């Protein structure tokens, strides 16, 4: 498993954490998801070759949060 760290804005509460976690875990190849609200960093355990960074970023955006590039 590899790790991807995505920075996003707009997350402010546990509901936000649950929403983005659910969106990411719906993707095949995603393991654990950890969200740090103060920094806006989302750490995702991924199976390499199963899911791309673009798919992860898209899932975050579809959950309602702005990905910081």
PDB file of N, CA, C and O in Angstrom:
ATOM      1  N   UNK A   1       0.839  -1.196   0.000  1.00  0.00           N
ATOM      2  CA  UNK A   1       0.000   0.000   0.000  1.00  0.00           C
ATOM      3  C   UNK A   1       0.874   1.245   0.000  1.00  0.00           C
ATOM      4  O   UNK A   1       1.905   1.307   0.669  1.00  0.00           O
ATOM      5  N   UNK A   2       0.440   2.218  -0.756  1.00  0.00           N
ATOM      6  CA  UNK A   2       1.115   3.503  -0.771  1.00  0.00           C
ATOM      7  C   UNK A   2       0.257   4.540  -0.066  1.00  0.00           C
ATOM      8  O   UNK A   2      -0.864   4.253   0.354  1.00  0.00           O
ATOM      9  N   UNK A   3       0.787   5.732   0.060  1.00  0.00           N
ATOM     10  CA  UNK A   3       0.043   6.822   0.696  1.00  0.00           C
ATOM     11  C   UNK A   3      -0.025   8.005  -0.253  1.00  0.00           C
ATOM     12  O   UNK A   3       0.941   8.322  -0.948  1.00  0.00           O
ATOM     13  N   UNK A   4      -1.170   8.645  -0.268  1.00  0.00           N
ATOM     14  CA  UNK A   4      -1.348   9.899  -0.996  1.00  0.00           C
ATOM     15  C   UNK A   4      -1.821  10.927   0.017  1.00  0.00           C
ATOM     16  O   UNK A   4      -2.665  10.624   0.861  1.00  0.00           O
ATOM     17  N   UNK A   5      -1.292  12.130  -0.057  1.00  0.00           N
ATOM     18  CA  UNK A   5      -1.733  13.215   0.813  1.00  0.00           C
ATOM     19  C   UNK A   5      -2.351  14.287  -0.074  1.00  0.00           C
ATOM     20  O   UNK A   5      -1.714  14.801  -0.994  1.00  0.00           O
ATOM     21  N   UNK A   6      -3.597  14.610   0.220  1.00  0.00           N
ATOM     22  CA  UNK A   6      -4.339  15.609  -0.545  1.00  0.00           C
ATOM     23  C   UNK A   6      -4.683  16.750   0.400  1.00  0.00           C
ATOM     24  O   UNK A   6      -5.141  16.518   1.519  1.00  0.00           O
ATOM     25  N   UNK A   7      -4.466  17.965  -0.040  1.00  0.00           N
ATOM     26  CA  UNK A   7      -4.824  19.146   0.747  1.00  0.00           C
ATOM     27  C   UNK A   7      -6.142  19.684   0.206  1.00  0.00           C
ATOM     28  O   UNK A   7      -6.309  19.846  -1.003  1.00  0.00           O
ATOM     29  N   UNK A   8      -7.079  19.959   1.115  1.00  0.00           N
ATOM     30  CA  UNK A   8      -8.386  20.461   0.695  1.00  0.00           C
ATOM     31  C   UNK A   8      -8.861  21.546   1.649  1.00  0.00           C
ATOM     32  O   UNK A   8      -8.468  21.578   2.815  1.00  0.00           O
ATOM     33  N   UNK A   9      -9.706  22.428   1.143  1.00  0.00           N
ATOM     34  CA  UNK A   9     -10.284  23.490   1.961  1.00  0.00           C
ATOM     35  C   UNK A   9     -11.785  23.254   2.091  1.00  0.00           C
ATOM     36  O   UNK A   9     -12.392  22.544   1.289  1.00  0.00           O
ATOM     37  N   UNK A  10     -12.365  23.863   3.114  1.00  0.00           N
ATOM     38  CA  UNK A  10     -13.806  23.791   3.309  1.00  0.00           C
ATOM     39  C   UNK A  10     -14.249  22.793   4.366  1.00  0.00           C
ATOM     40  O   UNK A  10     -15.429  22.754   4.715  1.00  0.00           O
ATOM     41  N   UNK A  11     -13.334  21.987   4.882  1.00  0.00           N
ATOM     42  CA  UNK A  11     -13.691  21.011   5.910  1.00  0.00           C
ATOM     43  C   UNK A  11     -13.562  21.666   7.284  1.00  0.00           C
ATOM     44  O   UNK A  11     -12.539  22.273   7.600  1.00  0.00           O
ATOM     45  N   UNK A  12     -14.622  21.534   8.104  1.00  0.00           N
ATOM     46  CA  UNK A  12     -14.573  22.221   9.395  1.00  0.00           C
ATOM     47  C   UNK A  12     -15.109  21.412  10.572  1.00  0.00           C
ATOM     48  O   UNK A  12     -15.015  21.858  11.716  1.00  0.00           O
ATOM     49  N   UNK A  13     -15.673  20.222  10.310  1.00  0.00           N
ATOM     50  CA  UNK A  13     -16.289  19.479  11.411  1.00  0.00           C
ATOM     51  C   UNK A  13     -16.243  17.971  11.145  1.00  0.00           C
ATOM     52  O   UNK A  13     -15.804  17.532  10.082  1.00  0.00           O
ATOM     53  N   UNK A  14     -16.696  17.193  12.116  1.00  0.00           N
ATOM     54  CA  UNK A  14     -16.693  15.735  11.972  1.00  0.00           C
ATOM     55  C   UNK A  14     -17.591  15.272  10.828  1.00  0.00           C
ATOM     56  O   UNK A  14     -17.314  14.252  10.197  1.00  0.00           O
ATOM     57  N   UNK A  15     -18.668  16.016  10.558  1.00  0.00           N
ATOM     58  CA  UNK A  15     -19.521  15.663   9.425  1.00  0.00           C
ATOM     59  C   UNK A  15     -18.728  15.763   8.119  1.00  0.00           C
ATOM     60  O   UNK A  15     -18.875  14.926   7.229  1.00  0.00           O
ATOM     61  N   UNK A  16     -17.899  16.781   8.016  1.00  0.00           N
ATOM     62  CA  UNK A  16     -17.038  16.937   6.835  1.00  0.00           C
ATOM     63  C   UNK A  16     -16.090  15.749   6.708  1.00  0.00           C
ATOM     64  O   UNK A  16     -15.895  15.210   5.618  1.00  0.00           O
ATOM     65  N   UNK A  17     -15.505  15.347   7.834  1.00  0.00           N
ATOM     66  CA  UNK A  17     -14.586  14.210   7.839  1.00  0.00           C
ATOM     67  C   UNK A  17     -15.303  12.956   7.352  1.00  0.00           C
ATOM     68  O   UNK A  17     -14.783  12.226   6.509  1.00  0.00           O
ATOM     69  N   UNK A  18     -16.495  12.709   7.884  1.00  0.00           N
ATOM     70  CA  UNK A  18     -17.248  11.515   7.489  1.00  0.00           C
ATOM     71  C   UNK A  18     -17.614  11.557   6.003  1.00  0.00           C
ATOM     72  O   UNK A  18     -17.549  10.543   5.309  1.00  0.00           O
ATOM     73  N   UNK A  19     -17.994  12.732   5.533  1.00  0.00           N
ATOM     74  CA  UNK A  19     -18.407  12.869   4.132  1.00  0.00           C
ATOM     75  C   UNK A  19     -17.244  12.589   3.164  1.00  0.00           C
ATOM     76  O   UNK A  19     -17.403  11.844   2.198  1.00  0.00           O
ATOM     77  N   UNK A  20     -16.088  13.186   3.428  1.00  0.00           N
ATOM     78  CA  UNK A  20     -14.944  12.993   2.537  1.00  0.00           C
ATOM     79  C   UNK A  20     -14.403  11.564   2.653  1.00  0.00           C
ATOM     80  O   UNK A  20     -13.964  10.979   1.662  1.00  0.00           O
ATOM     81  N   UNK A  21     -14.436  11.011   3.859  1.00  0.00           N
ATOM     82  CA  UNK A  21     -13.987   9.624   4.060  1.00  0.00           C
ATOM     83  C   UNK A  21     -14.870   8.666   3.277  1.00  0.00           C
ATOM     84  O   UNK A  21     -14.367   7.768   2.601  1.00  0.00           O
ATOM     85  N   UNK A  22     -16.173   8.848   3.363  1.00  0.00           N
ATOM     86  CA  UNK A  22     -17.117   7.984   2.635  1.00  0.00           C
ATOM     87  C   UNK A  22     -16.888   8.088   1.124  1.00  0.00           C
ATOM     88  O   UNK A  22     -16.895   7.080   0.417  1.00  0.00           O
ATOM     89  N   UNK A  23     -16.685   9.307   0.641  1.00  0.00           N
ATOM     90  CA  UNK A  23     -16.448   9.506  -0.790  1.00  0.00           C
ATOM     91  C   UNK A  23     -15.191   8.813  -1.268  1.00  0.00           C
ATOM     92  O   UNK A  23     -15.182   8.206  -2.339  1.00  0.00           O
ATOM     93  N   UNK A  24     -14.134   8.897  -0.485  1.00  0.00           N
ATOM     94  CA  UNK A  24     -12.874   8.258  -0.872  1.00  0.00           C
ATOM     95  C   UNK A  24     -12.952   6.743  -0.764  1.00  0.00           C
ATOM     96  O   UNK A  24     -12.455   6.030  -1.635  1.00  0.00           O
ATOM     97  N   UNK A  25     -13.573   6.251   0.299  1.00  0.00           N
ATOM     98  CA  UNK A  25     -13.643   4.800   0.492  1.00  0.00           C
ATOM     99  C   UNK A  25     -14.551   4.114  -0.518  1.00  0.00           C
ATOM    100  O   UNK A  25     -14.529   2.889  -0.638  1.00  0.00           O
ATOM    101  N   UNK A  26     -15.351   4.892  -1.248  1.00  0.00           N
ATOM    102  CA  UNK A  26     -16.199   4.303  -2.286  1.00  0.00           C
ATOM    103  C   UNK A  26     -15.375   3.875  -3.502  1.00  0.00           C
ATOM    104  O   UNK A  26     -15.861   3.143  -4.364  1.00  0.00           O
ATOM    105  N   UNK A  27     -14.124   4.337  -3.561  1.00  0.00           N
ATOM    106  CA  UNK A  27     -13.240   3.987  -4.678  1.00  0.00           C
ATOM    107  C   UNK A  27     -12.532   2.668  -4.410  1.00  0.00           C
ATOM    108  O   UNK A  27     -12.064   2.414  -3.300  1.00  0.00           O
ATOM    109  N   UNK A  28     -12.460   1.840  -5.433  1.00  0.00           N
ATOM    110  CA  UNK A  28     -11.724   0.589  -5.313  1.00  0.00           C
ATOM    111  C   UNK A  28     -10.241   0.896  -5.175  1.00  0.00           C
ATOM    112  O   UNK A  28      -9.695   1.710  -5.920  1.00  0.00           O
ATOM    113  N   UNK A  29      -9.592   0.238  -4.217  1.00  0.00           N
ATOM    114  CA  UNK A  29      -8.163   0.440  -4.015  1.00  0.00           C
ATOM    115  C   UNK A  29      -7.832   1.393  -2.886  1.00  0.00           C
ATOM    116  O   UNK A  29      -6.658   1.632  -2.604  1.00  0.00           O
ATOM    117  N   UNK A  30      -8.867   1.952  -2.223  1.00  0.00           N
ATOM    118  CA  UNK A  30      -8.641   2.869  -1.101  1.00  0.00           C
ATOM    119  C   UNK A  30      -8.778   2.092   0.201  1.00  0.00           C
ATOM    120  O   UNK A  30      -9.753   1.370   0.411  1.00  0.00           O
ATOM    121  N   UNK A  31      -7.776   2.255   1.079  1.00  0.00           N
ATOM    122  CA  UNK A  31      -7.809   1.635   2.406  1.00  0.00           C
ATOM    123  C   UNK A  31      -8.212   2.671   3.438  1.00  0.00           C
ATOM    124  O   UNK A  31      -9.283   3.270   3.345  1.00  0.00           O
ATOM    125  N   UNK A  32      -7.345   2.879   4.424  1.00  0.00           N
ATOM    126  CA  UNK A  32      -7.637   3.842   5.487  1.00  0.00           C
ATOM    127  C   UNK A  32      -7.575   5.274   4.967  1.00  0.00           C
ATOM    128  O   UNK A  32      -6.789   5.603   4.079  1.00  0.00           O
ATOM    129  N   UNK A  33      -8.426   6.111   5.548  1.00  0.00           N
ATOM    130  CA  UNK A  33      -8.448   7.541   5.246  1.00  0.00           C
ATOM    131  C   UNK A  33      -8.340   8.286   6.570  1.00  0.00           C
ATOM    132  O   UNK A  33      -9.076   7.993   7.512  1.00  0.00           O
ATOM    133  N   UNK A  34      -7.424   9.251   6.644  1.00  0.00           N
ATOM    134  CA  UNK A  34      -7.241  10.057   7.849  1.00  0.00           C
ATOM    135  C   UNK A  34      -7.319  11.532   7.460  1.00  0.00           C
ATOM    136  O   UNK A  34      -6.635  11.979   6.539  1.00  0.00           O
ATOM    137  N   UNK A  35      -8.159  12.279   8.170  1.00  0.00           N
ATOM    138  CA  UNK A  35      -8.342  13.699   7.861  1.00  0.00           C
ATOM    139  C   UNK A  35      -7.859  14.542   9.041  1.00  0.00           C
ATOM    140  O   UNK A  35      -8.261  14.313  10.182  1.00  0.00           O
ATOM    141  N   UNK A  36      -7.001  15.512   8.761  1.00  0.00           N
ATOM    142  CA  UNK A  36      -6.530  16.460   9.757  1.00  0.00           C
ATOM    143  C   UNK A  36      -7.237  17.786   9.485  1.00  0.00           C
ATOM    144  O   UNK A  36      -6.853  18.527   8.580  1.00  0.00           O
ATOM    145  N   UNK A  37      -8.269  18.082  10.270  1.00  0.00           N
ATOM    146  CA  UNK A  37      -9.052  19.297  10.031  1.00  0.00           C
ATOM    147  C   UNK A  37      -8.237  20.590  10.116  1.00  0.00           C
ATOM    148  O   UNK A  37      -8.375  21.438   9.234  1.00  0.00           O
ATOM    149  N   UNK A  38      -7.390  20.780  11.143  1.00  0.00           N
ATOM    150  CA  UNK A  38      -6.655  22.051  11.229  1.00  0.00           C
ATOM    151  C   UNK A  38      -5.765  22.334  10.009  1.00  0.00           C
ATOM    152  O   UNK A  38      -5.636  23.486   9.597  1.00  0.00           O
ATOM    153  N   UNK A  39      -5.150  21.291   9.431  1.00  0.00           N
ATOM    154  CA  UNK A  39      -4.258  21.512   8.288  1.00  0.00           C
ATOM    155  C   UNK A  39      -4.957  21.302   6.947  1.00  0.00           C
ATOM    156  O   UNK A  39      -4.451  21.731   5.910  1.00  0.00           O
ATOM    157  N   UNK A  40      -6.122  20.641   6.961  1.00  0.00           N
ATOM    158  CA  UNK A  40      -6.828  20.347   5.717  1.00  0.00           C
ATOM    159  C   UNK A  40      -6.204  19.211   4.934  1.00  0.00           C
ATOM    160  O   UNK A  40      -6.495  19.039   3.751  1.00  0.00           O
ATOM    161  N   UNK A  41      -5.346  18.428   5.586  1.00  0.00           N
ATOM    162  CA  UNK A  41      -4.680  17.325   4.893  1.00  0.00           C
ATOM    163  C   UNK A  41      -5.455  16.016   5.048  1.00  0.00           C
ATOM    164  O   UNK A  41      -5.882  15.643   6.140  1.00  0.00           O
ATOM    165  N   UNK A  42      -5.617  15.345   3.926  1.00  0.00           N
ATOM    166  CA  UNK A  42      -6.283  14.046   3.890  1.00  0.00           C
ATOM    167  C   UNK A  42      -5.226  13.030   3.474  1.00  0.00           C
ATOM    168  O   UNK A  42      -4.661  13.128   2.384  1.00  0.00           O
ATOM    169  N   UNK A  43      -4.959  12.056   4.340  1.00  0.00           N
ATOM    170  CA  UNK A  43      -3.991  11.011   4.036  1.00  0.00           C
ATOM    171  C   UNK A  43      -4.768   9.749   3.678  1.00  0.00           C
ATOM    172  O   UNK A  43      -5.623   9.287   4.434  1.00  0.00           O
ATOM    173  N   UNK A  44      -4.450   9.203   2.504  1.00  0.00           N
ATOM    174  CA  UNK A  44      -5.188   8.066   1.983  1.00  0.00           C
ATOM    175  C   UNK A  44      -4.228   6.907   1.715  1.00  0.00           C
ATOM    176  O   UNK A  44      -3.235   7.067   1.006  1.00  0.00           O
ATOM    177  N   UNK A  45      -4.532   5.740   2.288  1.00  0.00           N
ATOM    178  CA  UNK A  45      -3.787   4.525   1.955  1.00  0.00           C
ATOM    179  C   UNK A  45      -4.386   3.962   0.673  1.00  0.00           C
ATOM    180  O   UNK A  45      -5.590   3.719   0.599  1.00  0.00           O
ATOM    181  N   UNK A  46      -3.543   3.757  -0.334  1.00  0.00           N
ATOM    182  CA  UNK A  46      -4.033   3.279  -1.628  1.00  0.00           C
ATOM    183  C   UNK A  46      -3.248   2.065  -2.090  1.00  0.00           C
ATOM    184  O   UNK A  46      -2.057   1.925  -1.812  1.00  0.00           O
ATOM    185  N   UNK A  47      -3.946   1.191  -2.805  1.00  0.00           N
ATOM    186  CA  UNK A  47      -3.284   0.083  -3.487  1.00  0.00           C
ATOM    187  C   UNK A  47      -2.761   0.637  -4.798  1.00  0.00           C
ATOM    188  O   UNK A  47      -3.530   1.107  -5.638  1.00  0.00           O
ATOM    189  N   UNK A  48      -1.460   0.580  -4.966  1.00  0.00           N
ATOM    190  CA  UNK A  48      -0.864   1.156  -6.170  1.00  0.00           C
ATOM    191  C   UNK A  48      -1.379   0.449  -7.415  1.00  0.00           C
ATOM    192  O   UNK A  48      -1.488  -0.777  -7.451  1.00  0.00           O
ATOM    193  N   UNK A  49      -1.692   1.238  -8.431  1.00  0.00           N
ATOM    194  CA  UNK A  49      -2.196   0.704  -9.687  1.00  0.00           C
ATOM    195  C   UNK A  49      -3.702   0.501  -9.716  1.00  0.00           C
ATOM    196  O   UNK A  49      -4.261   0.187 -10.766  1.00  0.00           O
ATOM    197  N   UNK A  50      -4.372   0.676  -8.566  1.00  0.00           N
ATOM    198  CA  UNK A  50      -5.831   0.469  -8.507  1.00  0.00           C
ATOM    199  C   UNK A  50      -6.609   1.776  -8.582  1.00  0.00           C
ATOM    200  O   UNK A  50      -7.745   1.807  -9.055  1.00  0.00           O
ATOM    201  N   UNK A  51      -5.982   2.861  -8.108  1.00  0.00           N
ATOM    202  CA  UNK A  51      -6.671   4.149  -8.075  1.00  0.00           C
ATOM    203  C   UNK A  51      -5.644   5.256  -8.324  1.00  0.00           C
ATOM    204  O   UNK A  51      -4.527   5.211  -7.810  1.00  0.00           O
ATOM    205  N   UNK A  52      -6.040   6.239  -9.114  1.00  0.00           N
ATOM    206  CA  UNK A  52      -5.111   7.328  -9.447  1.00  0.00           C
ATOM    207  C   UNK A  52      -5.332   8.535  -8.527  1.00  0.00           C
ATOM    208  O   UNK A  52      -6.373   8.669  -7.883  1.00  0.00           O
ATOM    209  N   UNK A  53      -4.335   9.393  -8.489  1.00  0.00           N
ATOM    210  CA  UNK A  53      -4.470  10.630  -7.703  1.00  0.00           C
ATOM    211  C   UNK A  53      -5.634  11.463  -8.229  1.00  0.00           C
ATOM    212  O   UNK A  53      -6.366  12.071  -7.448  1.00  0.00           O
ATOM    213  N   UNK A  54      -5.807  11.492  -9.544  1.00  0.00           N
ATOM    214  CA  UNK A  54      -6.912  12.255 -10.131  1.00  0.00           C
ATOM    215  C   UNK A  54      -8.264  11.729  -9.640  1.00  0.00           C
ATOM    216  O   UNK A  54      -9.174  12.517  -9.380  1.00  0.00           O
ATOM    217  N   UNK A  55      -8.402  10.419  -9.510  1.00  0.00           N
ATOM    218  CA  UNK A  55      -9.647   9.834  -8.996  1.00  0.00           C
ATOM    219  C   UNK A  55      -9.861  10.239  -7.536  1.00  0.00           C
ATOM    220  O   UNK A  55     -10.985  10.536  -7.131  1.00  0.00           O
ATOM    221  N   UNK A  56      -8.789  10.250  -6.753  1.00  0.00           N
ATOM    222  CA  UNK A  56      -8.891  10.651  -5.350  1.00  0.00           C
ATOM    223  C   UNK A  56      -9.320  12.110  -5.248  1.00  0.00           C
ATOM    224  O   UNK A  56     -10.224  12.443  -4.482  1.00  0.00           O
ATOM    225  N   UNK A  57      -8.676  12.973  -6.017  1.00  0.00           N
ATOM    226  CA  UNK A  57      -9.005  14.392  -5.996  1.00  0.00           C
ATOM    227  C   UNK A  57     -10.437  14.630  -6.458  1.00  0.00           C
ATOM    228  O   UNK A  57     -11.130  15.491  -5.916  1.00  0.00           O
ATOM    229  N   UNK A  58     -10.883  13.873  -7.452  1.00  0.00           N
ATOM    230  CA  UNK A  58     -12.253  13.983  -7.945  1.00  0.00           C
ATOM    231  C   UNK A  58     -13.248  13.586  -6.855  1.00  0.00           C
ATOM    232  O   UNK A  58     -14.282  14.234  -6.697  1.00  0.00           O
ATOM    233  N   UNK A  59     -12.945  12.531  -6.108  1.00  0.00           N
ATOM    234  CA  UNK A  59     -13.825  12.087  -5.025  1.00  0.00           C
ATOM    235  C   UNK A  59     -13.932  13.152  -3.933  1.00  0.00           C
ATOM    236  O   UNK A  59     -15.009  13.363  -3.375  1.00  0.00           O
ATOM    237  N   UNK A  60     -12.823  13.820  -3.627  1.00  0.00           N
ATOM    238  CA  UNK A  60     -12.836  14.894  -2.632  1.00  0.00           C
ATOM    239  C   UNK A  60     -13.710  16.041  -3.137  1.00  0.00           C
ATOM    240  O   UNK A  60     -14.537  16.573  -2.396  1.00  0.00           O
ATOM    241  N   UNK A  61     -13.522  16.417  -4.398  1.00  0.00           N
ATOM    242  CA  UNK A  61     -14.304  17.509  -4.984  1.00  0.00           C
ATOM    243  C   UNK A  61     -15.793  17.161  -5.021  1.00  0.00           C
ATOM    244  O   UNK A  61     -16.635  18.010  -4.727  1.00  0.00           O
ATOM    245  N   UNK A  62     -16.117  15.926  -5.379  1.00  0.00           N
ATOM    246  CA  UNK A  62     -17.523  15.504  -5.427  1.00  0.00           C
ATOM    247  C   UNK A  62     -18.149  15.458  -4.039  1.00  0.00           C
ATOM    248  O   UNK A  62     -19.371  15.514  -3.902  1.00  0.00           O
ATOM    249  N   UNK A  63     -17.313  15.356  -3.015  1.00  0.00           N
ATOM    250  CA  UNK A  63     -17.808  15.377  -1.637  1.00  0.00           C
ATOM    251  C   UNK A  63     -18.090  16.810  -1.173  1.00  0.00           C
ATOM    252  O   UNK A  63     -18.653  17.023  -0.099  1.00  0.00           O
ATOM    253  N   UNK A  64     -17.695  17.787  -1.991  1.00  0.00           N
ATOM    254  CA  UNK A  64     -18.014  19.182  -1.699  1.00  0.00           C
ATOM    255  C   UNK A  64     -16.855  20.032  -1.210  1.00  0.00           C
ATOM    256  O   UNK A  64     -17.071  21.115  -0.667  1.00  0.00           O
ATOM    257  N   UNK A  65     -15.619  19.556  -1.393  1.00  0.00           N
ATOM    258  CA  UNK A  65     -14.467  20.298  -0.872  1.00  0.00           C
ATOM    259  C   UNK A  65     -13.509  20.651  -2.006  1.00  0.00           C
ATOM    260  O   UNK A  65     -13.414  19.934  -3.002  1.00  0.00           O
ATOM    261  N   UNK A  66     -12.809  21.753  -1.840  1.00  0.00           N
ATOM    262  CA  UNK A  66     -11.896  22.274  -2.856  1.00  0.00           C
ATOM    263  C   UNK A  66     -10.506  21.685  -2.654  1.00  0.00           C
ATOM    264  O   UNK A  66      -9.894  21.867  -1.602  1.00  0.00           O
ATOM    265  N   UNK A  67     -10.011  20.980  -3.668  1.00  0.00           N
ATOM    266  CA  UNK A  67      -8.658  20.429  -3.615  1.00  0.00           C
ATOM    267  C   UNK A  67      -7.668  21.540  -3.904  1.00  0.00           C
ATOM    268  O   UNK A  67      -7.826  22.295  -4.863  1.00  0.00           O
ATOM    269  N   UNK A  68      -6.637  21.633  -3.060  1.00  0.00           N
ATOM    270  CA  UNK A  68      -5.572  22.627  -3.231  1.00  0.00           C
ATOM    271  C   UNK A  68      -4.433  21.948  -3.974  1.00  0.00           C
ATOM    272  O   UNK A  68      -3.886  20.955  -3.493  1.00  0.00           O
ATOM    273  N   UNK A  69      -4.072  22.467  -5.134  1.00  0.00           N
ATOM    274  CA  UNK A  69      -3.006  21.854  -5.951  1.00  0.00           C
ATOM    275  C   UNK A  69      -1.677  22.471  -5.613  1.00  0.00           C
ATOM    276  O   UNK A  69      -0.657  22.094  -6.190  1.00  0.00           O
TER     277      UNK A  69
END
